[in-house]
Amino acid sequence: MGGRGFLVLLAAGRGERLRPLTETRPKSLLPILGEPLICRHLRLSLSRGSYDGVIVVASYMLDSIREALLECGFGDVKVLDQGGEFGTGHAILKAMDHGGPGDYTIIYSDIYMAPEGYDILASLEPPGVIAARVDRPWEYGVLEVRDGKVVRVVEKPQPGEAAGGALVFAGALKLTWDSLGDFKGLKPSPRGELEATDALNSLSSRVDVNVVEVPGGLWLDVGRPWELLLANRMAFERELEGSVRGVVSESSTLEGRVYVGEGAVVKAYTVIEGPAYIGPGVSVGPHAHIRPYTVLLEKSHVGAFTQVKASILMEDSKAPHLNYVGDSIVGEHVNLGAGTITANYRFDEATVKVTVKGARVDSGLRKLGAVIGGYVKTGINVSIMPGVKIGSRAWIWPGCVVYRDVEPGEKFNCWRGLWA
């Protein structure tokens, strides 16, 4: 990279489609194998090149982002307050105004890239964008490409205007200082925001904008809750190395690649099937069963006769007695009462649908359980149906079958006043 160079992370969005997970944390702090997305982007990018400055542009839960960066060892990163959700183009312009002349490597903080993706980004000649092929391109900025250069970007076209497998802008790009005018000339989009894709159209009309495709399996947009599960599964396949740094009972069994963090305890007669990530300070067992693709974050607890399969339990959450957690995400500081189970398979064997921003969306997954926000409490013998979302700080009364989404802070009482 010639001259001055800057690394920029865009982390301002609220992540409405990721609710309830983003009710208590910004989407840039969602974890991949225990590491917040934004810290992962910084670690892998900085391992592939040096920069004169590193800038994070954020607005939602700024203090949480600063605290996470400090804990990850990036406390010297400059965090700019965007002042609101004014769009990706506005965020990039703010970063360039702050950094001054130089080249800019920009990453949207809500994407997952395998380590090879950062190699591809590092080798990209500016100006240029990273592209990926997706099944639902109408949800993204679709790229029209000729001879490896951007012709134009069509932001969220109608489904009939873009076929599955089309190339889309993948949320990572490089710009030169000469691009500043394209961002300064932006006008608000129909959403009322300044869009980076509009600036790319302006830029590509006057200079060549390079396009490099990230191969399938190396990239994923983490825009909806189940995509956090999928991103972690992708990371398991390519990145997890088995290691035991905690204490494992002699009567327990670890099969395959299992990471057990410092201070973690695996108690008697527990079976852990890898790949699995057991974070620092986690307690598992006795007589627990951890099945593949499970992530247990710091100080969470899986207790006696509980089974967890292909799920994420976030910090300080507890599934302490006779629970089943399957293909689910459990937010931080959640307590599941004895006998609480998540159903992860529809009775009619159809793929699981989830309500996202008021619309029913087919996840495409036959196995998908619940998405439980932070600080939720469930009573004993609660059953949660596939694809149900439970808002943060909600309570679920004992014995209830949760067949619909639960609002944040709601007291879900299926007894209809018969029991208080």
C-alpha positions as CSV (number, residue, x, y, z in Angstrom):
1,M,0.0,0.0,0.0
2,G,1.6,3.3,-1.1
3,G,1.6,6.3,1.2
4,R,-0.5,6.5,4.3
5,G,-2.9,3.7,4.9
6,F,-5.9,3.4,7.2
7,L,-8.0,0.4,8.3
8,V,-11.7,1.3,8.9
9,L,-14.4,-0.8,10.6
10,L,-18.0,0.3,10.2
11,A,-20.0,-0.5,13.3
12,A,-22.8,2.0,13.6
13,G,-25.9,0.0,12.8
14,R,-28.4,-1.2,15.4
15,G,-28.9,-4.6,13.8
16,E,-32.7,-4.6,13.8
17,R,-32.9,-7.8,11.9
18,L,-30.7,-9.5,14.6
19,R,-33.1,-8.7,17.4
20,P,-33.3,-9.8,20.2
21,L,-29.6,-10.4,20.3
22,T,-28.9,-6.7,19.5
23,E,-31.2,-5.4,22.2
24,T,-28.3,-5.8,24.7
25,R,-25.2,-5.6,22.5
26,P,-24.3,-4.1,19.2
27,K,-24.1,-6.5,16.3
28,S,-20.3,-5.9,15.9
29,L,-19.9,-7.6,19.3
30,L,-21.7,-10.8,18.3
31,P,-19.2,-13.7,18.9
32,I,-17.4,-16.0,16.5
33,L,-15.9,-18.8,18.6
34,G,-15.8,-16.5,21.6
35,E,-14.3,-13.5,19.8
36,P,-16.4,-10.4,19.0
37,L,-16.8,-9.8,15.2
38,I,-15.1,-6.4,15.4
39,C,-12.1,-7.8,17.3
40,R,-11.8,-10.6,14.8
41,H,-11.8,-8.2,11.9
42,L,-9.0,-6.1,13.5
43,R,-6.9,-9.1,14.5
44,L,-7.0,-10.8,11.1
45,S,-6.6,-7.6,9.1
46,L,-3.6,-6.3,11.2
47,S,-1.9,-9.7,10.9
48,R,-1.8,-9.1,7.1
49,G,-0.5,-5.6,7.0
50,S,0.4,-2.4,8.9
51,Y,-1.6,0.8,8.9
52,D,-0.9,4.4,9.9
53,G,-4.3,4.5,11.6
54,V,-7.2,2.3,12.6
55,I,-10.6,3.8,12.8
56,V,-13.9,2.4,14.1
57,V,-17.1,4.4,13.2
58,A,-19.9,3.6,15.5
59,S,-23.0,5.2,17.2
60,Y,-25.0,2.5,18.9
61,M,-23.8,1.3,22.3
62,L,-20.5,3.2,21.9
63,D,-19.3,2.4,25.5
64,S,-19.8,-1.3,24.9
65,I,-17.7,-1.2,21.8
66,R,-14.9,0.8,23.5
67,E,-14.9,-1.7,26.4
68,A,-14.8,-4.7,24.1
69,L,-11.9,-3.2,22.1
70,L,-10.0,-2.6,25.3
71,E,-10.6,-6.2,26.4
72,C,-9.4,-7.5,23.0
73,G,-6.2,-5.5,23.2
74,F,-7.2,-2.7,20.7
75,G,-7.7,0.0,23.2
76,D,-5.7,2.5,21.1
77,V,-8.1,2.3,18.2
78,K,-9.8,5.6,17.3
79,V,-13.5,5.3,17.8
80,L,-15.6,8.0,16.0
81,D,-19.1,8.7,17.0
82,Q,-21.2,8.8,13.7
83,G,-23.9,10.6,15.7
84,G,-26.7,8.4,14.4
85,E,-27.5,5.9,11.6
86,F,-26.9,8.1,8.6
87,G,-25.7,5.4,6.3
88,T,-22.5,3.6,5.2
89,G,-21.5,6.4,2.9
90,H,-21.7,8.9,5.7
91,A,-19.6,6.6,7.9
92,I,-16.9,6.2,5.3
93,L,-16.8,10.0,4.6
94,K,-16.4,10.6,8.4
95,A,-13.5,8.2,8.5
96,M,-11.8,9.8,5.5
97,D,-12.3,13.3,6.9
98,H,-10.7,12.2,10.1
99,G,-7.8,10.2,8.6
100,G,-6.9,12.6,5.7
101,P,-5.0,11.6,2.5
102,G,-4.2,8.0,2.1
103,D,-5.6,4.6,1.1
104,Y,-8.5,3.1,3.0
105,T,-9.3,-0.5,3.7
106,I,-12.9,-0.7,4.9
107,I,-14.8,-3.6,6.4
108,Y,-18.4,-3.8,7.5
109,S,-18.3,-5.2,11.0
110,D,-21.3,-7.5,10.5
111,I,-19.8,-9.9,8.0
112,Y,-17.9,-13.1,8.6
113,M,-14.9,-13.9,6.5
114,A,-12.7,-16.9,6.9
115,P,-8.9,-16.1,7.3
116,E,-8.4,-16.6,3.5
117,G,-10.8,-13.8,2.9
118,Y,-8.5,-11.3,4.6
119,D,-5.6,-12.5,2.3
120,I,-7.8,-11.7,-0.7
121,L,-8.7,-8.3,0.7
122,A,-5.0,-7.5,1.5
123,S,-4.1,-8.2,-2.2
124,L,-6.9,-6.2,-3.7
125,E,-5.7,-3.1,-5.7
126,P,-7.6,0.1,-4.8
127,P,-10.1,1.2,-5.7
128,G,-11.7,-2.2,-5.4
129,V,-14.4,-4.2,-3.8
130,I,-14.8,-7.8,-2.5
131,A,-17.7,-9.7,-4.0
132,A,-19.6,-12.9,-3.1
133,R,-22.2,-15.1,-4.7
134,V,-25.4,-15.5,-2.7
135,D,-28.7,-17.3,-3.1
136,R,-30.8,-14.2,-2.4
137,P,-29.0,-11.3,-4.2
138,W,-32.0,-9.0,-4.1
139,E,-31.2,-8.5,-0.4
140,Y,-27.8,-6.9,-1.2
141,G,-26.1,-4.5,-3.6
142,V,-25.9,-6.5,-6.8
143,L,-22.7,-6.0,-8.9
144,E,-22.7,-5.7,-12.7
145,V,-19.2,-6.6,-13.6
146,R,-17.3,-6.5,-16.9
147,D,-13.7,-7.7,-17.3
148,G,-13.2,-7.7,-13.6
149,K,-14.4,-4.1,-13.1
150,V,-17.6,-2.7,-11.6
151,V,-20.0,-1.4,-14.2
152,R,-22.6,-0.4,-11.6
153,V,-24.2,-1.5,-8.3
154,V,-27.9,-2.1,-8.1
155,E,-29.0,-1.7,-4.4
156,K,-31.6,-4.3,-3.4
157,P,-33.2,-5.0,-6.8
158,Q,-36.6,-6.7,-7.1
159,P,-36.3,-10.5,-6.8
160,G,-37.1,-11.0,-10.5
161,E,-34.2,-8.6,-11.5
162,A,-31.4,-10.7,-10.0
163,A,-31.0,-14.5,-10.2
164,G,-29.7,-16.6,-7.4
165,G,-25.9,-16.9,-7.5
166,A,-25.4,-13.4,-8.6
167,L,-22.4,-11.4,-7.4
168,V,-23.0,-8.9,-4.6
169,F,-21.0,-6.4,-2.8
170,A,-19.6,-8.3,0.2
171,G,-19.0,-5.4,2.6
172,A,-15.2,-5.0,2.2
173,L,-13.5,-2.5,-0.1
174,K,-10.4,-0.4,-0.7
175,L,-10.5,3.2,-1.6
176,T,-7.9,5.9,-2.5
177,W,-8.1,9.5,-1.4
178,D,-9.3,10.4,-4.9
179,S,-12.6,8.8,-3.9
180,L,-13.4,11.5,-1.4
181,G,-15.4,13.6,-3.8
182,D,-17.7,10.6,-4.7
183,F,-18.7,10.4,-1.0
184,K,-19.0,14.1,-0.5
185,G,-21.4,14.3,-3.4
186,L,-23.8,11.7,-2.0
187,K,-27.6,12.5,-1.7
188,P,-29.9,10.7,0.7
189,S,-31.3,7.4,-0.6
190,P,-35.1,6.5,-0.3
191,R,-34.2,5.2,3.2
192,G,-32.9,8.7,4.1
193,E,-29.3,7.5,4.3
194,L,-26.1,8.2,2.4
195,E,-25.3,4.9,0.8
196,A,-21.8,3.6,0.0
197,T,-23.1,1.8,-3.1
198,D,-24.2,5.2,-4.6
199,A,-20.6,6.4,-4.1
200,L,-19.4,3.3,-5.8
201,N,-21.6,4.0,-8.8
202,S,-20.2,7.5,-9.0
203,L,-16.6,6.2,-8.7
204,S,-17.0,3.4,-11.3
205,S,-18.4,5.9,-13.8
206,R,-15.1,7.7,-14.0
207,V,-12.3,5.1,-13.0
208,D,-11.9,1.4,-13.0
209,V,-13.1,-0.3,-9.7
210,N,-11.6,-3.7,-9.3
211,V,-13.7,-6.7,-8.3
212,V,-12.3,-9.8,-6.6
213,E,-14.7,-12.7,-5.6
214,V,-14.4,-14.5,-2.3
215,P,-15.0,-18.2,-3.0
216,G,-18.0,-19.9,-1.5
217,G,-17.7,-21.0,2.1
218,L,-15.4,-18.1,3.0
219,W,-17.9,-15.3,3.6
220,L,-21.3,-14.8,5.2
221,D,-23.4,-11.8,6.0
222,V,-24.4,-12.0,9.6
223,G,-27.7,-10.1,9.2
224,R,-30.2,-12.5,10.8
225,P,-30.0,-14.5,14.0
226,W,-29.5,-18.0,12.5
227,E,-26.7,-16.6,10.4
228,L,-24.7,-16.2,13.6
229,L,-25.0,-20.0,14.1
230,L,-24.0,-20.6,10.5
231,A,-20.9,-18.3,10.7
232,N,-19.7,-20.1,13.8
233,R,-20.1,-23.4,12.1
234,M,-18.0,-22.1,9.2
235,A,-15.4,-21.0,11.7
236,F,-15.4,-24.4,13.4
237,E,-14.6,-26.1,10.1
238,R,-11.6,-23.9,9.2
239,E,-10.3,-22.4,12.5
240,L,-10.8,-24.4,15.7
241,E,-7.9,-26.2,17.1
242,G,-8.4,-28.7,19.9
243,S,-6.7,-27.6,23.2
244,V,-7.4,-28.2,26.9
245,R,-6.4,-25.4,29.2
246,G,-9.0,-26.1,31.9
247,V,-9.8,-29.1,34.0
248,V,-11.5,-32.2,32.6
249,S,-12.6,-35.0,34.9
250,E,-11.0,-38.4,34.2
251,S,-14.5,-39.9,33.8
252,S,-15.4,-37.4,31.0
253,T,-14.9,-38.0,27.3
254,L,-13.7,-35.4,24.7
255,E,-14.1,-36.6,21.1
256,G,-12.7,-34.7,18.1
257,R,-11.5,-31.1,18.2
258,V,-12.6,-29.6,21.5
259,Y,-11.2,-26.3,22.9
260,V,-11.5,-26.0,26.7
261,G,-10.5,-22.5,27.9
262,E,-8.6,-21.4,31.0
263,G,-10.5,-21.9,34.2
264,A,-13.2,-24.1,32.6
265,V,-14.3,-27.2,34.4
266,V,-15.7,-30.3,32.8
267,K,-17.2,-32.4,35.5
268,A,-17.7,-36.1,35.9
269,Y,-19.3,-38.3,33.2
270,T,-19.7,-35.6,30.7
271,V,-19.4,-36.2,26.9
272,I,-18.2,-33.4,24.6
273,E,-18.3,-34.2,20.9
274,G,-16.2,-31.9,18.8
275,P,-15.9,-29.5,17.2
276,A,-16.9,-27.6,20.3
277,Y,-15.7,-24.4,22.0
278,I,-15.8,-24.3,25.8
279,G,-14.8,-20.8,26.8
280,P,-12.9,-19.6,29.9
281,G,-14.5,-20.1,33.2
282,V,-17.3,-22.3,31.8
283,S,-18.7,-25.1,33.9
284,V,-20.1,-28.3,32.2
285,G,-21.6,-31.3,33.9
286,P,-21.8,-33.6,35.7
287,H,-23.6,-36.0,33.3
288,A,-23.9,-33.4,30.5
289,H,-23.8,-33.9,26.8
290,I,-22.3,-31.3,24.5
291,R,-22.8,-32.1,20.8
292,P,-20.9,-30.8,17.8
293,Y,-20.8,-27.1,16.8
294,T,-21.6,-25.8,20.3
295,V,-20.1,-22.6,21.6
296,L,-20.2,-21.9,25.4
297,L,-19.0,-18.5,26.2
298,E,-17.3,-17.2,29.3
299,K,-18.7,-18.3,32.7
300,S,-21.7,-20.0,31.2
301,H,-23.0,-23.2,32.8
302,V,-24.4,-26.4,31.4
303,G,-25.5,-28.6,34.3
304,A,-26.6,-32.1,35.2
305,F,-28.4,-34.2,32.5
306,T,-28.5,-31.3,30.1
307,Q,-27.8,-31.6,26.3
308,V,-26.7,-28.8,24.1
309,K,-26.4,-29.3,20.4
310,A,-25.1,-26.9,17.7
311,S,-26.0,-23.9,19.9
312,I,-24.5,-20.7,21.4
313,L,-24.8,-19.9,25.1
314,M,-23.5,-16.5,25.7
315,E,-21.7,-15.1,28.8
316,D,-23.0,-16.1,32.3
317,S,-26.0,-18.0,30.9
318,K,-27.2,-21.2,32.6
319,A,-28.9,-24.4,31.4
320,P,-28.4,-26.1,34.8
321,H,-30.8,-29.0,35.0
322,L,-32.5,-31.4,32.5
323,N,-32.5,-28.9,29.7
324,Y,-32.3,-29.5,25.9
325,V,-30.9,-26.6,23.8
326,G,-30.8,-27.4,20.1
327,D,-29.7,-25.2,17.2
328,S,-30.4,-22.2,19.4
329,I,-28.8,-19.0,20.6
330,V,-29.1,-18.1,24.2
331,G,-28.2,-14.5,25.2
332,E,-26.1,-13.4,28.1
333,H,-27.2,-13.8,31.7
334,V,-30.1,-16.1,30.8
335,N,-31.4,-18.7,33.3
336,L,-33.3,-21.7,31.9
337,G,-35.5,-23.3,34.5
338,A,-35.3,-27.1,35.1
339,G,-36.9,-28.9,32.2
340,T,-36.8,-26.0,29.8
341,I,-36.3,-27.3,26.2
342,T,-36.0,-25.8,22.8
343,A,-37.7,-27.6,19.9
344,N,-35.5,-27.4,16.8
345,Y,-37.6,-29.5,14.3
346,R,-41.0,-28.7,13.0
347,F,-43.6,-31.4,13.4
348,D,-44.5,-31.1,9.7
349,E,-40.8,-31.4,8.8
350,A,-40.8,-28.1,6.9
351,T,-38.0,-25.6,7.0
352,V,-38.2,-23.2,10.0
353,K,-39.6,-19.7,9.6
354,V,-38.6,-16.7,11.7
355,T,-40.2,-13.3,12.0
356,V,-37.7,-10.6,11.0
357,K,-38.8,-7.0,11.2
358,G,-42.4,-8.0,11.1
359,A,-42.1,-10.4,8.1
360,R,-42.1,-14.2,8.1
361,V,-38.7,-15.3,6.6
362,D,-37.8,-18.8,5.7
363,S,-34.5,-19.6,7.3
364,G,-34.0,-22.5,4.8
365,L,-33.0,-24.6,7.8
366,R,-34.7,-27.8,8.9
367,K,-33.1,-27.6,12.3
368,L,-33.4,-24.3,14.1
369,G,-34.5,-23.7,17.7
370,A,-35.0,-20.5,19.6
371,V,-33.3,-17.2,19.8
372,I,-33.3,-16.0,23.3
373,G,-32.3,-12.4,24.2
374,G,-30.2,-11.4,27.2
375,Y,-31.3,-11.6,30.8
376,V,-34.3,-13.9,30.1
377,K,-35.7,-16.2,32.8
378,T,-37.8,-19.3,32.2
379,G,-39.6,-21.4,34.7
380,I,-39.6,-25.1,35.0
381,N,-40.9,-27.3,32.1
382,V,-41.1,-24.6,29.5
383,S,-41.1,-25.7,25.9
384,I,-40.1,-23.2,23.1
385,M,-41.1,-23.9,19.6
386,P,-38.8,-23.8,16.5
387,G,-37.9,-20.3,15.3
388,V,-39.4,-18.5,18.2
389,K,-37.6,-15.3,19.4
390,I,-37.8,-14.3,23.1
391,G,-37.0,-10.6,23.8
392,S,-34.4,-9.5,26.3
393,R,-35.4,-9.4,30.0
394,A,-38.6,-11.4,29.3
395,W,-40.0,-13.9,31.8
396,I,-41.6,-17.2,30.8
397,W,-44.0,-18.7,33.4
398,P,-43.5,-22.4,34.4
399,G,-45.1,-25.0,32.3
400,C,-45.8,-22.8,29.2
401,V,-45.4,-23.7,25.6
402,V,-44.0,-20.7,23.8
403,Y,-45.5,-20.8,20.3
404,R,-45.0,-17.1,19.3
405,D,-42.4,-14.4,19.7
406,V,-42.1,-12.8,23.1
407,E,-41.6,-9.0,23.4
408,P,-38.7,-7.5,25.4
409,G,-39.6,-7.4,29.1
410,E,-42.8,-9.3,28.5
411,K,-44.2,-11.6,31.2
412,F,-45.4,-14.6,29.2
413,N,-48.0,-16.3,31.3
414,C,-49.9,-19.0,29.5
415,W,-52.1,-19.6,32.5
416,R,-54.2,-16.5,31.6
417,G,-54.5,-15.3,35.2
418,L,-55.4,-18.7,36.6
419,W,-52.1,-18.8,38.5
420,A,-50.1,-15.9,39.9
